[in-house]
């Protein structure tokens, strides 16, 4: 693996393309997207359903490989690597959240956070991470035993346990009421204030209002 290069951005994407083929049909899901995320900012990625938000987020997280273009995270090239190399970089530098959550049903909340820490090589105490998110008394609970707000905070604990440079959250508040959504966004803001870059893909007007800036994607292109 090449040495990291100096880069002022926590995450940077240069002209990302992603297309899918089904028989003779080709769909361009992401078309030449470039963006930069700086440490300490919260950015909202907005756009209608089918606009390419989730596909772009997957390319930025390294869970999907772009068809063209380059993604850099924490000064290291993420795209164009093997799946194992992308997974290693993601576990070290990127925390991910989604509407469906990132918790394993067969592990307790403490077990989920401990597993994420072990994979990423982190050193934060699991109990400390849970305490910071108000979940110290839920470490032994199973995911199905959590309320919607607790589930969102547990997912955030998994995303943050390795102190990532970037948090990528794809519709993380879609099933939350506005009060719980606001609480989760405050937690994300708190971690941004400690130097983490946060990108939230969302339709929510609450997310738009609380973000430092809004990127709008339509038909696979950033339009505003």
LUMROPA-163077 format. One record per atom (N, C-alpha, C): atom name; x, y, z. Coordinates in Angstrom, 3 decimals, always signed. Layout:
N
["CA",[X,Y,Z]];
...
***
This chain:
224
["N",[+0.850,-1.184,+0.000]];
["CA",[+0.000,+0.000,+0.000]];
["C",[+0.886,+1.234,+0.000]];
["N",[+0.554,+2.199,-0.830]];
["CA",[+1.364,+3.407,-0.902]];
["C",[+1.180,+4.241,+0.353]];
["N",[+2.176,+5.083,+0.632]];
["CA",[+2.111,+5.929,+1.817]];
["C",[+1.040,+6.995,+1.649]];
["N",[+0.379,+7.405,+2.752]];
["CA",[-0.613,+8.467,+2.668]];
["C",[+0.005,+9.745,+2.137]];
["N",[-0.765,+10.514,+1.380]];
["CA",[-0.285,+11.790,+0.910]];
["C",[-0.938,+12.896,+1.712]];
["N",[-0.296,+14.054,+1.737]];
["CA",[-0.871,+15.180,+2.453]];
["C",[-2.150,+15.621,+1.753]];
["N",[-3.213,+15.816,+2.528]];
["CA",[-4.482,+16.225,+1.952]];
["C",[-5.248,+16.971,+3.028]];
["N",[-5.658,+18.203,+2.757]];
["CA",[-6.362,+18.978,+3.780]];
["C",[-7.782,+18.494,+4.029]];
["N",[-8.304,+17.631,+3.170]];
["CA",[-9.688,+17.160,+3.298]];
["C",[-9.735,+15.830,+4.035]];
["N",[-10.767,+15.669,+4.876]];
["CA",[-10.977,+14.364,+5.498]];
["C",[-11.390,+13.343,+4.452]];
["N",[-12.210,+13.781,+3.495]];
["CA",[-12.641,+12.906,+2.401]];
["C",[-12.765,+13.744,+1.134]];
["N",[-12.288,+13.178,+0.038]];
["CA",[-12.358,+13.883,-1.242]];
["C",[-12.688,+12.895,-2.348]];
["N",[-13.619,+13.285,-3.202]];
["CA",[-13.992,+12.467,-4.364]];
["C",[-13.745,+13.287,-5.622]];
["N",[-13.062,+12.688,-6.594]];
["CA",[-12.762,+13.349,-7.855]];
["C",[-13.482,+12.634,-8.992]];
["N",[-14.508,+13.281,-9.557]];
["CA",[-15.208,+12.823,-10.747]];
["C",[-15.605,+11.344,-10.651]];
["N",[-16.456,+11.055,-9.666]];
["CA",[-16.923,+9.692,-9.432]];
["C",[-18.044,+9.342,-10.409]];
["N",[-17.890,+8.200,-11.079]];
["CA",[-18.927,+7.635,-11.940]];
["C",[-19.267,+6.245,-11.424]];
["N",[-20.539,+5.887,-11.541]];
["CA",[-20.936,+4.510,-11.248]];
["C",[-22.066,+4.139,-12.194]];
["N",[-21.826,+3.104,-12.997]];
["CA",[-22.875,+2.638,-13.896]];
["C",[-23.116,+1.155,-13.679]];
["N",[-24.323,+0.730,-14.008]];
["CA",[-24.732,-0.661,-13.857]];
["C",[-25.265,-1.147,-15.198]];
["N",[-24.948,-2.399,-15.533]];
["CA",[-25.438,-2.990,-16.774]];
["C",[-26.381,-4.142,-16.467]];
["N",[-27.472,-4.210,-17.214]];
["CA",[-28.411,-5.330,-17.168]];
["C",[-28.767,-5.665,-18.601]];
["N",[-28.106,-6.691,-19.140]];
["CA",[-28.277,-7.014,-20.551]];
["C",[-27.681,-5.915,-21.409]];
["N",[-28.481,-5.377,-22.307]];
["CA",[-28.007,-4.290,-23.160]];
["C",[-28.252,-2.918,-22.544]];
["N",[-28.902,-2.897,-21.388]];
["CA",[-29.231,-1.624,-20.751]];
["C",[-28.108,-1.192,-19.816]];
["N",[-27.796,+0.101,-19.843]];
["CA",[-26.791,+0.665,-18.946]];
["C",[-27.409,+1.836,-18.194]];
["N",[-27.268,+1.831,-16.884]];
["CA",[-27.794,+2.900,-16.051]];
["C",[-26.647,+3.645,-15.409]];
["N",[-26.601,+4.961,-15.619]];
["CA",[-25.614,+5.807,-14.964]];
["C",[-26.202,+6.307,-13.659]];
["N",[-25.779,+5.705,-12.546]];
["CA",[-26.333,+6.066,-11.244]];
["C",[-25.644,+7.287,-10.649]];
["N",[-24.350,+7.437,-10.895]];
["CA",[-23.575,+8.590,-10.427]];
["C",[-22.756,+9.088,-11.602]];
["N",[-22.813,+10.401,-11.854]];
["CA",[-22.220,+10.939,-13.070]];
["C",[-21.263,+12.093,-12.760]];
["N",[-19.995,+11.764,-12.607]];
["CA",[-18.957,+12.788,-12.489]];
["C",[-19.025,+13.627,-11.234]];
["N",[-19.330,+13.015,-10.094]];
["CA",[-19.466,+13.767,-8.843]];
["C",[-18.097,+14.027,-8.221]];
["N",[-17.846,+15.276,-7.895]];
["CA",[-16.658,+15.672,-7.130]];
["C",[-17.126,+16.394,-5.874]];
["N",[-16.508,+16.095,-4.749]];
["CA",[-16.856,+16.783,-3.500]];
["C",[-15.703,+16.678,-2.521]];
["N",[-15.731,+17.562,-1.533]];
["CA",[-14.740,+17.555,-0.469]];
["C",[-15.444,+17.726,+0.864]];
["N",[-14.982,+16.987,+1.862]];
["CA",[-15.484,+17.128,+3.226]];
["C",[-14.310,+17.528,+4.111]];
["N",[-14.480,+18.625,+4.834]];
["CA",[-13.430,+19.089,+5.732]];
["C",[-13.689,+18.596,+7.146]];
["N",[-12.629,+18.408,+7.891]];
["CA",[-12.766,+18.026,+9.293]];
["C",[-13.580,+19.091,+10.021]];
["N",[-14.540,+18.644,+10.822]];
["CA",[-15.307,+19.560,+11.639]];
["C",[-16.597,+20.058,+11.034]];
["N",[-16.938,+19.624,+9.817]];
["CA",[-18.181,+20.098,+9.220]];
["C",[-19.206,+18.985,+9.091]];
["N",[-20.478,+19.398,+9.123]];
["CA",[-21.610,+18.501,+8.899]];
["C",[-22.257,+18.920,+7.586]];
["N",[-22.328,+17.985,+6.639]];
["CA",[-22.859,+18.264,+5.302]];
["C",[-24.058,+17.368,+5.065]];
["N",[-25.112,+17.934,+4.509]];
["CA",[-26.296,+17.172,+4.124]];
["C",[-26.242,+16.889,+2.630]];
["N",[-26.446,+15.634,+2.250]];
["CA",[-26.581,+15.245,+0.850]];
["C",[-28.065,+14.999,+0.602]];
["N",[-28.674,+15.893,-0.160]];
["CA",[-30.115,+15.857,-0.364]];
["C",[-30.438,+15.533,-1.813]];
["N",[-31.616,+14.962,-2.022]];
["CA",[-32.058,+14.659,-3.377]];
["C",[-33.218,+13.700,-3.344]];
["N",[-34.000,+13.636,-4.412]];
["CA",[-35.168,+12.748,-4.452]];
["C",[-34.754,+11.280,-4.471]];
["N",[-35.709,+10.408,-4.192]];
["CA",[-35.452,+8.968,-4.291]];
["C",[-35.011,+8.624,-5.704]];
["N",[-33.991,+7.775,-5.803]];
["CA",[-33.482,+7.387,-7.108]];
["C",[-32.513,+8.375,-7.710]];
["N",[-32.094,+9.382,-6.934]];
["CA",[-31.192,+10.410,-7.468]];
["C",[-29.734,+9.991,-7.449]];
["N",[-29.415,+8.901,-6.736]];
["CA",[-28.030,+8.435,-6.659]];
["C",[-27.382,+8.612,-5.304]];
["N",[-28.145,+9.051,-4.297]];
["CA",[-27.563,+9.308,-2.981]];
["C",[-26.897,+8.065,-2.397]];
["N",[-27.651,+6.967,-2.321]];
["CA",[-27.116,+5.765,-1.680]];
["C",[-25.960,+5.166,-2.466]];
["N",[-26.037,+5.220,-3.796]];
["CA",[-24.932,+4.702,-4.614]];
["C",[-23.677,+5.516,-4.378]];
["N",[-23.821,+6.844,-4.331]];
["CA",[-22.668,+7.703,-4.067]];
["C",[-22.102,+7.435,-2.682]];
["N",[-22.968,+7.296,-1.681]];
["CA",[-22.494,+7.043,-0.319]];
["C",[-21.719,+5.731,-0.249]];
["N",[-22.181,+4.707,-0.965]];
["CA",[-21.480,+3.421,-0.975]];
["C",[-20.098,+3.558,-1.610]];
["N",[-19.994,+4.346,-2.664]];
["CA",[-18.686,+4.572,-3.298]];
["C",[-17.757,+5.335,-2.363]];
["N",[-18.295,+6.317,-1.641]];
["CA",[-17.477,+7.093,-0.716]];
["C",[-17.006,+6.242,+0.458]];
["N",[-17.835,+5.272,+0.871]];
["CA",[-17.485,+4.403,+1.997]];
["C",[-16.579,+3.249,+1.592]];
["N",[-16.439,+3.006,+0.291]];
["CA",[-15.639,+1.876,-0.159]];
["C",[-16.360,+0.562,-0.108]];
["N",[-17.673,+0.559,+0.170]];
["CA",[-18.438,-0.680,+0.107]];
["C",[-18.814,-1.015,-1.332]];
["N",[-18.684,-0.037,-2.225]];
["CA",[-18.872,-0.241,-3.659]];
["C",[-17.722,+0.464,-4.365]];
["N",[-17.271,-0.113,-5.459]];
["CA",[-16.149,+0.452,-6.213]];
["C",[-16.690,+1.295,-7.363]];
["N",[-16.326,+2.572,-7.442]];
["CA",[-16.807,+3.392,-8.558]];
["C",[-16.306,+2.863,-9.891]];
["N",[-17.094,+3.098,-10.936]];
["CA",[-16.692,+2.703,-12.283]];
["C",[-15.614,+3.616,-12.826]];
["N",[-15.514,+4.802,-12.273]];
["CA",[-14.484,+5.756,-12.671]];
["C",[-14.328,+6.798,-11.590]];
["N",[-13.174,+7.456,-11.561]];
["CA",[-12.910,+8.467,-10.544]];
["C",[-12.178,+7.894,-9.346]];
["N",[-11.877,+8.772,-8.389]];
["CA",[-11.053,+8.398,-7.246]];
["C",[-11.621,+8.970,-5.962]];
["N",[-11.574,+8.170,-4.898]];
["CA",[-11.966,+8.605,-3.557]];
["C",[-10.744,+8.536,-2.654]];
["N",[-10.525,+9.599,-1.900]];
["CA",[-9.450,+9.652,-0.911]];
["C",[-10.059,+9.858,+0.465]];
["N",[-9.549,+9.163,+1.478]];
["CA",[-9.996,+9.359,+2.849]];
["C",[-8.777,+9.457,+3.751]];
["N",[-8.752,+10.499,+4.583]];
["CA",[-7.644,+10.724,+5.509]];
["C",[-6.301,+10.676,+4.790]];
["N",[-6.280,+11.188,+3.552]];
["CA",[-5.043,+11.253,+2.789]];
["C",[-4.647,+9.977,+2.089]];
["N",[-5.466,+8.923,+2.165]];
["CA",[-5.157,+7.655,+1.513]];
["C",[-6.190,+7.345,+0.433]];
["N",[-5.709,+6.828,-0.681]];
["CA",[-6.617,+6.476,-1.767]];
["C",[-7.428,+5.255,-1.372]];
["N",[-8.747,+5.397,-1.459]];
["CA",[-9.651,+4.306,-1.087]];
["C",[-10.076,+3.496,-2.304]];
["N",[-10.413,+4.151,-3.383]];
["CA",[-10.883,+3.450,-4.579]];
["C",[-9.709,+2.852,-5.340]];
["N",[-10.026,+1.889,-6.195]];
["CA",[-8.982,+1.241,-6.992]];
["C",[-8.158,+0.240,-6.223]];
["N",[-8.636,-0.167,-5.053]];
["CA",[-7.925,-1.151,-4.240]];
["C",[-8.747,-2.434,-4.155]];
["N",[-8.143,-3.462,-3.611]];
["CA",[-8.882,-4.703,-3.418]];
["C",[-9.954,-4.493,-2.363]];
["N",[-10.928,-5.382,-2.335]];
["CA",[-11.998,-5.278,-1.345]];
["C",[-11.441,-5.356,+0.075]];
["N",[-10.426,-6.203,+0.286]];
["CA",[-9.828,-6.335,+1.616]];
["C",[-9.117,-5.046,+2.030]];
["N",[-8.419,-4.408,+1.089]];
["CA",[-7.742,-3.153,+1.405]];
["C",[-8.751,-2.055,+1.702]];
["N",[-9.832,-1.998,+0.932]];
["CA",[-10.863,-0.991,+1.191]];
["C",[-11.491,-1.214,+2.563]];
["N",[-11.737,-2.464,+2.911]];
["CA",[-12.331,-2.769,+4.212]];
["C",[-11.404,-2.339,+5.346]];
["N",[-10.109,-2.549,+5.165]];
["CA",[-9.158,-2.149,+6.199]];
["C",[-9.131,-0.635,+6.383]];
["N",[-9.102,+0.095,+5.265]];
["CA",[-9.106,+1.551,+5.352]];
["C",[-10.422,+2.061,+5.934]];
["N",[-11.532,+1.445,+5.536]];
["CA",[-12.833,+1.868,+6.050]];
["C",[-12.909,+1.667,+7.560]];
["N",[-12.428,+0.531,+8.048]];
["CA",[-12.516,+0.252,+9.482]];
["C",[-11.673,+1.233,+10.287]];
["N",[-10.607,+1.763,+9.686]];
["CA",[-9.726,+2.701,+10.389]];
["C",[-10.217,+4.137,+10.307]];
["N",[-10.790,+4.528,+9.177]];
["CA",[-11.026,+5.946,+8.922]];
["C",[-12.484,+6.354,+8.754]];
["N",[-13.398,+5.404,+8.550]];
["CA",[-14.781,+5.744,+8.212]];
["C",[-15.746,+5.024,+9.143]];
["N",[-16.669,+5.786,+9.709]];
["CA",[-17.776,+5.206,+10.447]];
["C",[-19.030,+5.310,+9.600]];
["N",[-19.788,+4.227,+9.484]];
["CA",[-20.974,+4.239,+8.635]];
["C",[-22.233,+3.953,+9.447]];
["N",[-23.313,+4.626,+9.034]];
["CA",[-24.633,+4.400,+9.601]];
["C",[-25.625,+4.311,+8.452]];
["N",[-26.735,+3.615,+8.679]];
["CA",[-27.786,+3.568,+7.673]];
["C",[-29.129,+3.458,+8.373]];
["N",[-30.194,+3.670,+7.615]];
["CA",[-31.532,+3.598,+8.184]];
["C",[-31.813,+2.213,+8.760]];
["N",[-31.284,+1.185,+8.104]];
["CA",[-31.507,-0.178,+8.577]];
["C",[-30.589,-0.543,+9.735]];
["N",[-29.616,+0.329,+10.018]];
["CA",[-28.729,+0.103,+11.145]];
["C",[-27.500,-0.698,+10.764]];
["N",[-26.534,-0.758,+11.677]];
["CA",[-25.296,-1.482,+11.439]];
["C",[-25.009,-2.444,+12.586]];
["N",[-26.083,-2.955,+13.200]];
["CA",[-25.939,-3.843,+14.353]];
["C",[-26.214,-5.287,+13.959]];
["N",[-25.422,-6.214,+14.518]];
["CA",[-25.664,-7.643,+14.335]];
["C",[-26.676,-8.104,+15.377]];
["N",[-27.746,-8.754,+14.901]];
["CA",[-28.837,-9.156,+15.794]];
["C",[-28.396,-10.177,+16.844]];
["N",[-27.347,-10.962,+16.542]];
["CA",[-26.936,-12.024,+17.470]];
["C",[-25.927,-11.546,+18.501]];
["N",[-25.604,-10.247,+18.493]];
["CA",[-24.678,-9.696,+19.474]];
["C",[-25.390,-8.643,+20.324]];
["N",[-24.993,-8.541,+21.591]];
["CA",[-25.507,-7.462,+22.425]];
["C",[-24.954,-6.128,+21.919]];
["N",[-25.443,-5.028,+22.478]];
["CA",[-24.957,-3.716,+22.066]];
["C",[-23.474,-3.581,+22.394]];
["N",[-23.088,-3.997,+23.577]];
["CA",[-21.672,-3.972,+23.918]];
["C",[-20.854,-4.858,+22.999]];
["N",[-21.413,-6.015,+22.644]];
["CA",[-20.716,-6.926,+21.740]];
["C",[-20.544,-6.337,+20.351]];
["N",[-21.548,-5.633,+19.861]];
["CA",[-21.441,-4.981,+18.555]];
["C",[-20.337,-3.933,+18.547]];
["N",[-20.291,-3.122,+19.590]];
["CA",[-19.272,-2.068,+19.657]];
["C",[-17.886,-2.686,+19.809]];
["N",[-17.782,-3.738,+20.621]];
["CA",[-16.491,-4.399,+20.813]];
["C",[-15.988,-5.025,+19.516]];
["N",[-16.890,-5.619,+18.740]];
["CA",[-16.494,-6.216,+17.469]];
["C",[-15.977,-5.142,+16.503]];
["N",[-16.699,-4.025,+16.408]];
["CA",[-16.253,-2.944,+15.525]];
["C",[-14.890,-2.422,+15.962]];
["N",[-14.665,-2.310,+17.266]];
["CA",[-13.372,-1.848,+17.768]];
["C",[-12.262,-2.825,+17.411]];
["N",[-12.541,-4.113,+17.550]];
["CA",[-11.529,-5.122,+17.251]];
["C",[-11.165,-5.110,+15.761]];
["N",[-12.166,-4.988,+14.905]];
["CA",[-11.909,-4.965,+13.460]];
["C",[-11.090,-3.742,+13.077]];
["N",[-11.405,-2.603,+13.685]];
["CA",[-10.700,-1.363,+13.335]];
["C",[-9.420,-1.135,+14.105]];
["N",[-9.134,-1.974,+15.083]];
["CA",[-7.905,-1.806,+15.856]];
["C",[-7.944,-0.641,+16.815]];
["N",[-9.147,-0.246,+17.236]];
["CA",[-9.280,+0.888,+18.145]];
["C",[-8.893,+0.550,+19.567]];
["N",[-8.805,+1.600,+20.389]];
["CA",[-8.390,+1.422,+21.780]];
["C",[-9.375,+2.034,+22.769]];
["N",[-10.428,+2.691,+22.275]];
["CA",[-11.389,+3.304,+23.195]];
["C",[-12.108,+2.226,+24.003]];
["N",[-12.291,+2.441,+25.302]];
["CA",[-13.086,+1.486,+26.091]];
["C",[-14.532,+1.465,+25.599]];
["N",[-15.073,+0.272,+25.426]];
["CA",[-16.458,+0.142,+24.965]];
["C",[-17.401,+0.860,+25.917]];
["N",[-17.183,+0.679,+27.214]];
["CA",[-18.066,+1.307,+28.204]];
["C",[-18.034,+2.825,+28.076]];
["N",[-16.861,+3.384,+27.792]];
["CA",[-16.759,+4.829,+27.649]];
["C",[-17.540,+5.347,+26.460]];
["N",[-17.501,+4.607,+25.360]];
["CA",[-18.253,+5.006,+24.162]];
["C",[-19.746,+4.968,+24.438]];
["N",[-20.197,+3.906,+25.108]];
["CA",[-21.616,+3.783,+25.422]];
["C",[-22.051,+4.847,+26.429]];
["N",[-21.204,+5.139,+27.409]];
["CA",[-21.523,+6.182,+28.387]];
["C",[-21.740,+7.524,+27.693]];
["N",[-20.870,+7.838,+26.743]];
["CA",[-20.938,+9.134,+26.056]];
["C",[-22.231,+9.294,+25.271]];
["N",[-22.847,+8.179,+24.897]];
["CA",[-24.079,+8.221,+24.112]];
["C",[-25.313,+7.853,+24.947]];
["N",[-25.136,+7.819,+26.265]];
["CA",[-26.261,+7.543,+27.149]];
["C",[-26.759,+6.112,+27.081]];
["N",[-25.860,+5.172,+26.808]];
["CA",[-26.258,+3.774,+26.643]];
["C",[-25.566,+2.842,+27.632]];
["N",[-25.019,+3.403,+28.701]];
["CA",[-24.244,+2.573,+29.621]];
["C",[-25.079,+1.452,+30.228]];
["N",[-26.390,+1.686,+30.404]];
["CA",[-27.232,+0.660,+31.009]];
["C",[-27.831,-0.293,+29.976]];
["N",[-27.433,-0.145,+28.700]];
["CA",[-27.981,-0.986,+27.632]];
["C",[-26.909,-1.855,+26.988]];
["N",[-25.737,-1.930,+27.588]];
["CA",[-24.637,-2.697,+26.999]];
["C",[-25.008,-4.161,+26.801]];
["N",[-25.791,-4.715,+27.712]];
["CA",[-26.154,-6.126,+27.618]];
["C",[-27.444,-6.386,+26.869]];
["N",[-28.064,-5.337,+26.326]];
["CA",[-29.333,-5.506,+25.612]];
["C",[-29.071,-5.996,+24.190]];
["N",[-30.089,-6.653,+23.630]];
["CA",[-30.027,-7.102,+22.237]];
["C",[-30.649,-6.031,+21.344]];
["N",[-30.237,-5.945,+20.081]];
["CA",[-30.776,-4.903,+19.200]];
["C",[-32.302,-4.850,+19.155]];
["N",[-32.965,-6.016,+19.184]];
["CA",[-34.425,-6.003,+19.083]];
["C",[-35.095,-5.465,+20.341]];
["N",[-34.332,-5.303,+21.417]];
["CA",[-34.883,-4.793,+22.664]];
["C",[-34.803,-3.268,+22.770]];
["N",[-34.198,-2.615,+21.792]];
["CA",[-33.977,-1.173,+21.856]];
["C",[-35.143,-0.392,+21.266]];
["N",[-35.345,+0.806,+21.794]];
["CA",[-36.264,+1.743,+21.162]];
["C",[-35.605,+2.300,+19.903]];
["N",[-36.373,+3.048,+19.102]];
["CA",[-35.809,+3.623,+17.886]];
["C",[-34.639,+4.547,+18.174]];
["N",[-34.776,+5.379,+19.190]];
["CA",[-33.696,+6.289,+19.542]];
["C",[-32.474,+5.573,+20.068]];
["N",[-32.695,+4.526,+20.889]];
["CA",[-31.569,+3.745,+21.410]];
["C",[-30.860,+3.020,+20.279]];
["N",[-31.625,+2.498,+19.336]];
["CA",[-31.029,+1.787,+18.203]];
["C",[-30.157,+2.736,+17.391]];
["N",[-30.632,+3.963,+17.164]];
["CA",[-29.849,+4.948,+16.411]];
["C",[-28.564,+5.296,+17.154]];
["N",[-28.646,+5.462,+18.468]];
["CA",[-27.446,+5.797,+19.239]];
["C",[-26.472,+4.626,+19.292]];
["N",[-27.001,+3.382,+19.364]];
["CA",[-26.122,+2.216,+19.338]];
["C",[-25.415,+2.104,+17.991]];
["N",[-26.125,+2.388,+16.910]];
["CA",[-25.498,+2.393,+15.586]];
["C",[-24.408,+3.450,+15.514]];
["N",[-24.662,+4.599,+16.145]];
["CA",[-23.654,+5.658,+16.170]];
["C",[-22.440,+5.229,+16.987]];
["N",[-22.668,+4.493,+18.076]];
["CA",[-21.548,+3.995,+18.881]];
["C",[-20.640,+3.098,+18.054]];
["N",[-21.233,+2.220,+17.257]];
["CA",[-20.446,+1.357,+16.372]];
["C",[-19.667,+2.192,+15.361]];
["N",[-20.306,+3.241,+14.836]];
["CA",[-19.650,+4.082,+13.837]];
["C",[-18.497,+4.888,+14.424]];
["N",[-18.588,+5.225,+15.718]];
["CA",[-17.619,+6.154,+16.303]];
["C",[-16.528,+5.489,+17.133]];
["N",[-16.638,+4.188,+17.399]];
["CA",[-15.742,+3.566,+18.368]];
["C",[-14.276,+3.662,+17.965]];
["N",[-13.989,+3.712,+16.666]];
["CA",[-12.593,+3.801,+16.231]];
["C",[-12.163,+5.227,+15.917]];
["N",[-12.934,+6.211,+16.409]];
["CA",[-12.611,+7.625,+16.235]];
["C",[-12.285,+7.944,+14.766]];
["N",[-13.250,+7.708,+13.876]];
["CA",[-12.980,+7.853,+12.447]];
["C",[-12.797,+9.311,+12.032]];
["N",[-12.118,+9.494,+10.914]];
["CA",[-11.983,+10.832,+10.340]];
["C",[-13.285,+11.291,+9.710]];
["N",[-14.108,+10.321,+9.264]];
["CA",[-15.335,+10.618,+8.522]];
["C",[-16.462,+9.724,+9.027]];
["N",[-17.667,+10.297,+9.178]];
["CA",[-18.879,+9.517,+9.400]];
["C",[-19.784,+9.716,+8.195]];
["N",[-20.203,+8.612,+7.586]];
["CA",[-21.124,+8.626,+6.454]];
["C",[-22.427,+7.989,+6.915]];
["N",[-23.493,+8.771,+6.937]];
["CA",[-24.773,+8.312,+7.463]];
["C",[-25.822,+8.401,+6.361]];
["N",[-26.346,+7.257,+5.939]];
["CA",[-27.324,+7.190,+4.852]];
["C",[-28.727,+7.037,+5.444]];
["N",[-29.494,+8.124,+5.434]];
["CA",[-30.860,+8.151,+5.980]];
["C",[-30.904,+7.601,+7.410]];
["N",[-30.036,+8.078,+8.305]];
["CA",[-30.001,+7.486,+9.648]];
["C",[-31.186,+7.867,+10.521]];
["N",[-31.931,+8.915,+10.133]];
["CA",[-33.028,+9.387,+10.980]];
["C",[-34.392,+9.153,+10.340]];
["N",[-34.435,+8.358,+9.271]];
["CA",[-35.664,+8.201,+8.507]];
["C",[-36.832,+7.638,+9.288]];
["N",[-36.545,+6.847,+10.335]];
["CA",[-37.625,+6.223,+11.095]];
["C",[-37.759,+6.807,+12.496]];
["N",[-37.146,+7.984,+12.720]];
["CA",[-37.181,+8.602,+14.041]];
["C",[-38.160,+9.765,+14.060]];
["N",[-38.743,+10.029,+15.236]];
["CA",[-39.552,+11.233,+15.367]];
["C",[-38.624,+12.442,+15.432]];
["N",[-39.182,+13.634,+15.287]];
["CA",[-38.339,+14.826,+15.153]];
["C",[-37.499,+15.090,+16.390]];
["N",[-38.048,+14.822,+17.582]];
["CA",[-37.280,+15.045,+18.810]];
["C",[-36.068,+14.131,+18.874]];
["N",[-36.268,+12.843,+18.580]];
["CA",[-35.159,+11.886,+18.598]];
["C",[-34.170,+12.186,+17.482]];
["N",[-34.684,+12.581,+16.325]];
["CA",[-33.818,+12.963,+15.213]];
["C",[-32.910,+14.124,+15.608]];
["N",[-33.478,+15.121,+16.262]];
["CA",[-32.693,+16.282,+16.691]];
["C",[-31.620,+15.876,+17.678]];
["N",[-31.941,+14.958,+18.587]];
["CA",[-30.952,+14.484,+19.557]];
["C",[-29.784,+13.785,+18.857]];
["N",[-30.104,+12.942,+17.857]];
["CA",[-29.042,+12.239,+17.136]];
["C",[-28.163,+13.216,+16.375]];
["N",[-28.777,+14.220,+15.762]];
["CA",[-27.997,+15.208,+15.012]];
["C",[-27.107,+16.024,+15.942]];
["N",[-27.562,+16.269,+17.166]];
["CA",[-26.710,+16.969,+18.131]];
["C",[-25.476,+16.131,+18.464]];
["N",[-25.662,+14.807,+18.582]];
["CA",[-24.526,+13.931,+18.846]];
["C",[-23.536,+13.953,+17.684]];
["N",[-24.066,+13.929,+16.451]];
["CA",[-23.180,+14.014,+15.288]];
["C",[-22.441,+15.346,+15.271]];
["N",[-23.144,+16.417,+15.596]];
["CA",[-22.504,+17.733,+15.640]];
["C",[-21.398,+17.766,+16.681]];
["N",[-21.644,+17.140,+17.827]];
["CA",[-20.636,+17.134,+18.876]];
["C",[-19.354,+16.469,+18.398]];
["N",[-19.492,+15.390,+17.655]];
["CA",[-18.290,+14.715,+17.165]];
["C",[-17.644,+15.491,+16.023]];
["N",[-18.430,+16.193,+15.233]];
["CA",[-17.846,+17.078,+14.223]];
["C",[-17.033,+18.175,+14.896]];
["N",[-17.527,+18.688,+16.000]];
["CA",[-16.798,+19.733,+16.730]];
["C",[-15.457,+19.234,+17.251]];
["N",[-15.298,+17.914,+17.348]];
["CA",[-14.016,+17.330,+17.768]];
["C",[-13.163,+16.911,+16.566]];
["N",[-13.546,+17.362,+15.362]];
["CA",[-12.684,+17.163,+14.204]];
["C",[-13.124,+16.115,+13.214]];
["N",[-14.276,+15.500,+13.425]];
["CA",[-14.774,+14.493,+12.495]];
["C",[-15.572,+15.179,+11.381]];
["N",[-15.446,+14.718,+10.144]];
["CA",[-16.273,+15.191,+9.034]];
["C",[-17.498,+14.295,+8.933]];
["N",[-18.676,+14.894,+8.803]];
["CA",[-19.930,+14.136,+8.802]];
["C",[-20.703,+14.444,+7.531]];
["N",[-21.101,+13.391,+6.804]];
["CA",[-21.960,+13.528,+5.628]];
["C",[-23.220,+12.715,+5.880]];
["N",[-24.382,+13.391,+5.850]];
["CA",[-25.663,+12.742,+6.101]];
["C",[-26.508,+12.828,+4.840]];
["N",[-26.831,+11.676,+4.254]];
["CA",[-27.741,+11.634,+3.118]];
["C",[-29.156,+11.553,+3.670]];
["N",[-29.989,+12.530,+3.332]];
["CA",[-31.303,+12.578,+3.957]];
["C",[-32.268,+13.470,+3.193]];
["N",[-33.559,+13.112,+3.270]];
["CA",[-34.642,+13.963,+2.781]];
["C",[-35.080,+14.964,+3.851]];
["N",[-34.640,+14.781,+5.085]];
["CA",[-35.213,+15.478,+6.229]];
["C",[-34.917,+16.978,+6.229]];
["N",[-35.945,+17.803,+6.432]];
["CA",[-35.699,+19.237,+6.575]];
["C",[-34.926,+19.566,+7.844]];
["N",[-35.032,+18.718,+8.874]];
["CA",[-34.270,+18.947,+10.100]];
["C",[-32.780,+18.799,+9.822]];
["N",[-32.405,+17.780,+9.053]];
["CA",[-31.001,+17.595,+8.692]];
["C",[-30.511,+18.778,+7.869]];
["N",[-31.310,+19.230,+6.915]];
["CA",[-30.926,+20.371,+6.082]];
["C",[-30.688,+21.618,+6.929]];
["N",[-31.547,+21.836,+7.907]];
["CA",[-31.426,+23.045,+8.730]];
["C",[-30.191,+23.010,+9.617]];
["N",[-29.815,+21.831,+10.088]];
["CA",[-28.708,+21.745,+11.040]];
["C",[-27.341,+21.587,+10.375]];
["N",[-27.309,+21.291,+9.085]];
["CA",[-26.034,+21.092,+8.384]];
["C",[-25.334,+22.427,+8.124]];
["N",[-24.014,+22.370,+8.018]];
["CA",[-23.235,+23.556,+7.645]];
["C",[-23.472,+23.932,+6.193]];
["N",[-23.688,+22.929,+5.348]];
["CA",[-23.999,+23.183,+3.944]];
["C",[-24.753,+21.981,+3.392]];
["N",[-25.426,+22.213,+2.289]];
["CA",[-26.252,+21.183,+1.669]];
["C",[-25.775,+20.958,+0.240]];
["N",[-25.530,+19.703,-0.115]];
["CA",[-25.246,+19.310,-1.482]];
["C",[-26.506,+18.618,-2.020]];
["N",[-26.958,+19.043,-3.181]];
["CA",[-28.156,+18.443,-3.786]];
["C",[-27.756,+17.607,-4.987]];
["N",[-28.201,+16.362,-5.003]];
["CA",[-27.899,+15.465,-6.102]];
["C",[-29.198,+15.133,-6.844]];
["N",[-29.135,+15.135,-8.156]];
["CA",[-30.285,+14.785,-8.971]];
["C",[-29.784,+14.100,-10.229]];
["N",[-30.387,+12.968,-10.548]];
["CA",[-29.986,+12.193,-11.737]];
["C",[-28.490,+11.900,-11.720]];
["N",[-27.954,+11.636,-10.516]];
["CA",[-26.554,+11.241,-10.395]];
["C",[-25.559,+12.368,-10.446]];
["N",[-26.033,+13.622,-10.483]];
["CA",[-25.127,+14.770,-10.554]];
["C",[-25.367,+15.721,-9.384]];
["N",[-24.303,+16.327,-8.888]];
["CA",[-24.449,+17.388,-7.891]];
["C",[-24.921,+18.638,-8.633]];
["N",[-26.093,+19.133,-8.260]];
["CA",[-26.679,+20.264,-8.982]];
["C",[-26.690,+21.546,-8.156]];
["N",[-26.401,+21.460,-6.871]];
["CA",[-26.356,+22.660,-6.025]];
["C",[-25.548,+22.359,-4.784]];
***
